[in-house]
């Protein structure tokens, strides 16, 4: 390799290291601006909330509470929890038969809100409105004398009159009734009550749900629904028919878990396959509702059972032990590098420190951005990463020393050795990444936390090797201490295990 090319490579190495360090500094500033100055800890380290969901058995219909229905509910709830971020929550079923329960354990103070969210049945139905009235109960005599719309029996009208939606107990929801039956229902606020015709469009015909803010009228957040082919056809047919009817029969009620979220007037046929759920939502309410609808309805209705606070004391002891183990492992790797590679060990120590800083920053920022929580399993993944990073620079160091043994100068060996070593480094990290991805998508619980941390630290290892380890060695190679084969440099004849020929200095070209 020519002297000019080597000089250009060394100048580029300095720029690369400077850019990396400035980037780390910039992200450190971002962390302070966002207030991400402490780690979000998982259930095993900081404790949290554990809630039991008990299947609701209505009208003696015990046959609905099957193992398959419980397992399906667990899968849906787990999807909803995972969609809220990389939180180490636990969702499992316990018990047998009709006594089976679902246990949800969520770290931190947000556990109650998440449990409220995932426990919703989210049974969405679009029903034509047959009658609408004020939320308070009315006289049965008035109801008997009223003119009934088609599809409403006197008995149903009497129930409608007696229903008092101003009472909170009548707005609990959870029971949507048969989709083919005419039902009575309250709105969420208890302001109105409705008689609703059989459902014509169902939640399973919704293909997508998303929270959107109305930027034009500043009326707040709402949820946009996209229907599949069947839903588009049925929704178009329903809205086409309702446009020609008098009020309130020209309204379509959007019913979720037995409560009316909104009942908009249909002024024209809607054939585009989209609909909106409005209701003066906050951003959080709209996002939670969209998230629940995205993953479908639970096959059962649930009542909240025992709520417990989980103590982190056992996890704290294990964390202390894990940190001691990780610290000792890091010190042993550093000691080995300094004793075996001498002056070259500076590179391995620097690489480990940079990798550690990037990993810590990643944990802080991801905790703020996607809700990443650090658990014992995640810490184990970070400790494993110490070995991955050590493997990468050892592969490169040994490749350089092989090149020097063949008679190349250190400056030349750094470049030719890198061309041969980087393939090995990439392949090794690719294997770790594949393992991490497979574990993350096919495992549950704490194993996913281990997999996520392992994958993240593998990416960090590649960044450090390419943008710090290699450029730093390129930079150090220009110093006489290293390229002259000093006995403490790691490139002396003794360190390389070669016998120096008379008149030939270590590092000279043959």
C-alpha positions in Angstrom: 0.0 0.0 0.0 1.4 3.4 -1.0 2.4 6.0 1.6 -0.1 8.6 0.3 -2.9 6.1 0.5 -2.0 5.1 4.0 -1.8 8.8 5.0 -5.3 9.4 3.5 -6.7 6.4 5.4 -5.2 7.7 8.7 -6.7 11.1 8.1 -10.1 9.5 7.4 -9.8 7.4 10.5 -9.5 10.6 12.7 -12.6 12.1 11.0 -14.6 8.8 11.5 -13.8 8.7 15.3 -14.6 12.4 15.7 -18.0 12.0 14.0 -18.8 9.0 16.2 -17.9 10.8 19.4 -19.8 13.9 18.4 -22.9 11.7 17.5 -22.7 10.1 21.0 -22.4 13.6 22.5 -25.4 14.7 20.5 -27.6 11.8 21.6 -26.5 12.4 25.2 -27.9 15.9 24.8 -31.1 14.5 23.4 -31.5 12.2 26.4 -31.1 15.1 28.8 -33.6 17.3 26.8 -36.2 14.5 26.8 -35.6 13.9 30.5 -34.4 10.3 29.8 -31.9 10.2 32.7 -33.0 7.0 34.4 -33.7 3.5 33.1 -37.2 2.1 32.9 -37.0 -1.1 34.9 -39.1 -4.2 34.3 -41.4 -6.1 36.5 -38.7 -8.1 38.2 -36.6 -5.0 39.1 -39.1 -2.3 40.0 -42.3 -4.2 40.8 -45.6 -3.3 39.3 -49.3 -4.3 39.1 -50.8 -7.7 38.8 -54.5 -8.1 38.0 -56.7 -11.1 37.7 -59.3 -11.2 34.9 -62.2 -13.6 35.6 -64.4 -14.8 32.7 -67.9 -13.5 33.0 -70.6 -16.2 32.9 -73.9 -14.8 31.7 -77.3 -16.6 31.8 -75.6 -19.9 32.8 -73.7 -20.1 29.5 -70.7 -22.0 31.0 -70.0 -23.7 27.7 -68.5 -20.5 26.3 -65.7 -20.5 28.8 -63.5 -23.1 27.1 -59.8 -23.6 27.1 -59.7 -22.5 23.5 -61.5 -19.3 24.3 -59.1 -18.5 27.2 -56.1 -19.3 25.1 -57.4 -17.0 22.3 -58.0 -14.2 24.9 -54.4 -14.6 26.2 -53.0 -14.4 22.7 -55.0 -11.2 21.9 -54.2 -9.6 25.2 -50.5 -10.4 24.7 -50.6 -8.7 21.3 -52.2 -5.6 22.8 -49.6 -5.4 25.5 -46.7 -5.9 23.1 -48.1 -3.2 20.8 -47.6 -0.6 23.6 -43.8 -1.0 23.5 -41.1 -3.5 24.5 -42.4 -3.8 28.0 -41.6 -7.0 30.0 -45.2 -7.7 30.9 -46.5 -11.2 31.6 -49.8 -12.6 30.4 -50.8 -16.1 31.4 -53.8 -18.4 32.1 -54.2 -20.3 35.4 -56.7 -22.8 36.7 -58.9 -25.3 34.9 -62.4 -25.4 33.3 -64.7 -22.5 34.1 -62.4 -21.5 36.9 -59.6 -20.5 34.5 -58.3 -17.0 35.0 -56.0 -14.6 33.1 -53.2 -13.1 35.1 -51.7 -9.8 33.7 -48.6 -8.4 35.4 -47.3 -5.0 34.2 -44.3 -3.1 35.5 -44.5 0.4 36.9 -47.3 2.8 37.7 -48.8 2.5 34.2 -49.9 -1.0 34.9 -53.4 -0.1 35.9 -54.1 1.8 32.6 -52.7 -1.1 30.5 -54.7 -3.7 32.4 -57.9 -1.5 31.8 -57.0 -1.4 28.1 -56.2 -5.1 27.5 -59.2 -6.3 29.4 -61.7 -4.7 27.1 -63.7 -7.1 24.9 -63.7 -4.6 22.0 -66.8 -6.2 20.4 -67.5 -3.6 17.7 -70.9 -3.5 15.8 -72.6 -1.0 13.6 -76.4 -1.0 14.2 -79.1 1.2 12.7 -80.9 3.4 15.2 -84.6 2.7 15.6 -85.3 5.1 18.5 -83.4 7.6 20.6 -84.3 9.4 23.8 -82.9 11.2 26.8 -80.7 9.1 29.1 -83.1 9.3 32.1 -85.9 6.8 32.7 -89.4 7.8 31.5 -92.9 6.9 32.4 -94.1 3.4 31.4 -97.5 4.9 30.6 -95.9 7.2 28.1 -94.1 4.3 26.6 -97.3 2.3 26.2 -99.0 5.1 24.3 -96.0 5.8 22.0 -96.1 4.9 18.3 -93.6 2.1 17.9 -91.2 2.0 14.9 -90.9 -1.2 12.9 -89.0 -3.9 14.7 -89.7 -2.6 18.2 -92.1 -4.6 20.4 -94.1 -3.2 23.4 -91.9 -5.2 25.8 -88.7 -3.8 24.3 -90.1 -0.3 24.4 -91.1 -0.7 28.1 -87.5 -1.7 28.9 -86.2 1.3 26.9 -88.4 3.6 28.9 -87.4 2.1 32.2 -83.6 2.2 31.4 -81.8 5.0 33.3 -78.5 5.7 31.6 -77.6 8.4 34.1 -76.7 5.6 36.6 -73.1 4.4 36.2 -74.0 0.8 36.8 -76.1 0.9 33.5 -73.0 2.1 31.6 -70.6 -0.8 32.4 -70.8 -2.3 29.0 -69.4 -5.7 28.3 -72.6 -7.3 27.0 -73.4 -6.5 23.4 -76.2 -9.0 23.1 -76.8 -11.1 20.0 -75.8 -9.5 16.8 -79.0 -10.6 15.2 -81.3 -9.2 18.0 -82.8 -5.7 18.5 -81.2 -4.2 21.7 -81.3 -1.2 23.9 -78.1 0.7 24.8 -76.8 3.8 26.5 -74.1 6.1 25.2 -70.8 6.4 27.1 -71.8 9.6 28.9 -75.3 8.6 29.9 -76.8 11.5 28.0 -78.8 9.4 25.5 -80.2 5.9 25.1 -81.1 4.0 22.0 -83.1 1.2 20.5 -80.9 -0.5 18.0 -81.7 -2.8 15.1 -79.6 -6.0 14.5 -76.0 -5.4 13.6 -75.2 -5.1 9.9 -71.4 -4.5 10.1 -69.2 -6.3 12.6 -65.8 -5.6 14.1 -64.2 -8.6 12.4 -64.8 -6.9 9.1 -62.5 -4.0 10.2 -59.0 -4.4 8.7 -57.3 -1.4 10.2 -57.8 1.1 13.0 -55.8 4.3 13.6 -56.0 7.4 15.9 -56.2 10.7 14.0 -56.4 14.3 15.2 -58.8 16.7 13.4 -56.5 19.5 12.4 -59.1 21.5 10.5 -61.9 21.9 13.1 -59.7 21.3 16.2 -62.4 19.0 17.5 -60.0 16.6 19.0 -59.0 13.0 18.3 -61.1 10.3 16.6 -60.5 6.8 15.3 -60.5 5.9 11.6 -61.6 2.4 10.6 -60.8 0.7 7.3 -63.1 -2.2 6.3 -62.2 -5.4 4.4 -64.0 -6.3 1.2 -67.0 -7.8 3.0 -67.2 -4.9 5.4 -67.0 -2.3 2.6 -69.9 -3.9 0.8 -72.1 -4.2 3.9 -71.3 -0.7 5.2 -72.1 0.8 1.8 -75.4 -1.0 1.7 -76.4 0.1 5.2 -75.5 3.7 4.6 -77.3 3.7 1.3 -80.5 2.5 2.9 -80.4 4.9 5.9 -80.0 8.1 3.9 -83.7 8.0 2.8 -85.1 7.4 6.3 -86.4 10.1 8.7 -84.6 10.9 12.0 -83.6 9.1 14.1 -83.8 6.1 11.7 -81.2 7.8 9.4 -78.5 7.3 12.1 -76.0 4.4 12.4 -74.8 3.7 16.0 -71.2 2.6 16.5 -71.5 0.2 19.4 -68.4 -1.0 21.3 -68.9 -3.6 24.1 -72.6 -2.7 24.4 -72.2 1.1 24.7 -72.9 3.6 21.9 -69.7 5.6 21.2 -71.4 7.7 18.5 -74.5 7.6 16.4 -73.9 9.9 13.4 -76.6 10.9 10.9 -76.0 9.3 7.5 -76.4 12.0 4.8 -75.0 10.0 1.9 -73.9 6.5 1.0 -70.4 5.7 2.1 -68.8 3.2 -0.3 -65.1 4.0 0.2 -64.7 1.4 2.9 -63.8 3.8 5.8 -65.7 5.0 8.9 -64.9 7.2 11.9 -65.6 6.8 15.6 -65.9 10.2 17.3 -66.6 11.0 20.9 -64.4 13.8 22.2 -61.5 11.5 22.7 -58.2 12.5 24.2 -55.1 11.4 22.3 -54.5 8.6 24.8 -58.2 7.4 24.6 -58.1 7.4 20.8 -54.8 5.5 20.6 -56.0 3.0 23.1 -59.3 2.4 21.3 -57.5 2.0 17.9 -55.0 -0.4 19.5 -57.7 -2.6 21.0 -59.7 -2.7 17.7 -56.6 -3.5 15.7 -56.2 -6.9 17.3 -59.9 -7.9 17.4 -62.4 -8.7 20.1 -61.8 -10.9 23.1 -63.9 -14.1 22.8 -65.2 -13.6 26.4 -66.2 -10.7 28.7 -64.1 -10.4 31.8 -64.5 -9.0 35.3 -61.5 -7.6 37.1 -60.6 -9.6 40.1 -57.8 -9.2 42.6 -55.4 -6.3 42.1 -51.9 -6.7 43.7 -48.8 -4.7 43.9 -45.7 -6.8 43.0 -42.6 -6.3 45.2 -39.2 -5.9 43.4 -37.1 -7.0 46.4 -36.1 -10.4 44.9 -35.3 -8.8 41.6 -33.2 -6.1 43.3 -31.0 -8.8 44.9 -30.6 -10.6 41.6 -29.8 -7.3 39.9 -27.1 -6.6 42.4 -25.6 -10.0 41.7 -25.9 -9.6 37.9 -24.2 -6.2 37.9 -21.3 -7.7 40.0 -21.0 -10.5 37.5 -21.1 -8.2 34.6 -18.5 -5.9 36.2 -16.2 -8.7 37.0 -16.5 -10.1 33.4 -15.7 -6.7 32.0 -12.6 -6.3 34.2 -11.4 -9.8 33.3 -11.7 -9.0 29.6 -9.8 -5.7 30.1 -7.1 -7.4 32.2 -6.7 -10.2 29.6 -6.5 -7.7 26.7 -3.9 -5.6 28.5 -1.7 -8.6 29.5 -1.9 -10.4 26.2 -2.0 -7.5 23.7 0.0 -5.0 25.8 -0.3 -1.5 24.2 -2.9 -2.8 21.7 -5.1 -3.4 24.7 -5.9 0.3 24.7 -8.0 -0.3 21.6 -10.0 -3.1 23.3 -10.6 -1.0 26.4 -11.7 2.0 24.4 -14.0 -0.2 22.2 -15.6 -1.7 25.3 -16.1 1.7 26.9 -17.6 3.2 23.7 -19.9 0.2 23.3 -21.0 0.5 26.9 -21.8 4.2 26.5 -23.8 3.6 23.3 -25.7 0.7 25.0 -26.6 2.8 28.0 -27.8 5.7 25.8 -29.8 3.3 23.8 -31.5 1.9 26.9 -32.4 5.4 28.1 -33.7 6.7 24.8 -35.6 3.6 23.8 -37.2 3.7 27.2 -38.5 7.1 26.4 -39.4 6.5 22.7 -40.9 2.9 22.7 -41.3 2.1 26.4 -38.3 -0.3 26.5 -37.9 -1.7 30.0 -34.6 -3.2 31.4 -35.0 -6.6 33.0 -32.7 -9.2 34.5 -33.0 -11.1 31.2 -32.1 -7.9 29.3 -29.1 -7.4 31.5 -28.0 -10.9 30.8 -28.2 -10.1 27.1 -26.0 -7.0 27.7 -23.4 -9.1 29.6 -23.3 -11.6 26.7 -22.6 -8.6 24.4 -19.2 -8.1 26.2 -18.1 -11.4 24.8 -19.4 -10.5 21.3 -17.5 -7.2 21.3 -14.3 -8.9 22.6 -14.6 -11.6 19.9 -14.7 -8.9 17.2 -11.6 -7.0 18.1 -9.7 -10.3 18.9 -10.5 -11.5 15.3 -9.1 -8.3 13.9 -6.0 -8.1 16.2 -5.0 -11.7 15.3 -5.5 -11.0 11.6 -3.2 -7.9 11.8 -0.6 -10.0 13.7 -0.7 -12.7 11.0 -0.1 -10.0 8.4 2.9 -8.6 10.3 4.3 -12.2 10.7 4.2 -12.4 6.9 6.6 -9.5 6.8 4.2 -6.6 6.1 4.6 -3.2 7.9 2.1 -2.5 10.6 0.5 0.3 8.6 -0.1 -2.0 5.6 -1.1 -4.9 7.9 -3.9 -2.8 9.5 -5.6 -2.4 6.1 -5.0 -5.8 4.6 -5.9 -7.5 7.9 -9.1 -5.5 8.1 -10.2 -6.5 4.5 -9.9 -10.2 5.7 -11.2 -9.8 9.2 -14.4 -7.8 8.6 -16.1 -10.7 6.8 -15.6 -12.9 9.8 -16.9 -10.2 12.1 -20.0 -9.6 10.0 -20.8 -13.3 9.7 -20.4 -13.9 13.5 -22.6 -10.9 14.3 -25.1 -12.0 11.6 -25.4 -15.4 13.4 -26.1 -13.6 16.7 -28.6 -11.3 15.1 -30.5 -14.2 13.5 -30.6 -16.0 16.9 -31.9 -12.7 18.6 -34.6 -12.2 15.9 -35.8 -15.8 16.1 -36.0 -15.7 19.9 -37.8 -12.3 19.9 -40.6 -13.4 17.6 -41.0 -17.0 18.7 -40.5 -16.6 22.5 -42.6 -14.9 25.2 -41.9 -13.3 28.5 -38.4 -12.6 29.7 -36.8 -14.4 26.8 -38.0 -11.6 24.5 -36.2 -9.1 26.7 -33.0 -11.1 26.4 -33.4 -11.4 22.6 -34.1 -7.7 22.2 -31.0 -6.6 24.2 -28.8 -9.2 22.4 -29.9 -7.9 19.0 -29.4 -4.3 20.0 -25.9 -4.9 21.4 -25.0 -6.9 18.3 -25.8 -3.9 16.1 -23.8 -1.7 18.5 -20.8 -4.1 18.2 -20.9 -3.6 14.4 -21.0 0.2 14.8 -18.1 0.2 17.3 -15.9 -2.2 15.2 -16.4 -0.3 12.0 -16.4 3.3 13.3 -14.1 3.1 16.3 -12.0 0.0 16.6 -10.7 -0.1 13.1 -10.2 3.7 12.7 -8.4 3.8 16.1 -5.9 1.1 15.1 -5.3 2.9 11.8 -4.6 6.1 13.8 -2.2 4.3 16.3 -0.3 2.6 13.6 1.4 5.8 12.6 3.2 6.1 16.0 6.7 4.8 16.3 5.8 3.0 19.6 3.6 0.5 17.6 5.2 0.3 14.2 8.7 -0.1 15.5 7.8 -3.2 17.4 8.3 -1.9 21.0 8.2 -4.7 23.5 5.1 -3.2 25.2 3.3 -2.4 21.9 1.9 -5.9 21.3 3.8 -6.1 18.0 7.3 -7.1 19.3 9.0 -10.2 17.9 8.3 -11.9 21.2 4.6 -11.0 21.2 4.3 -12.2 17.6 6.2 -15.4 18.3 8.7 -15.0 15.5 12.5 -15.0 15.4 13.9 -11.8 14.1 16.5 -12.2 11.3 19.7 -10.2 11.5 19.4 -6.8 10.0 15.6 -6.9 9.7 13.5 -4.8 12.1 10.1 -5.9 13.1 7.5 -4.3 10.9 9.9 -3.8 7.9 8.8 -5.0 4.5 10.7 -8.0 3.2 
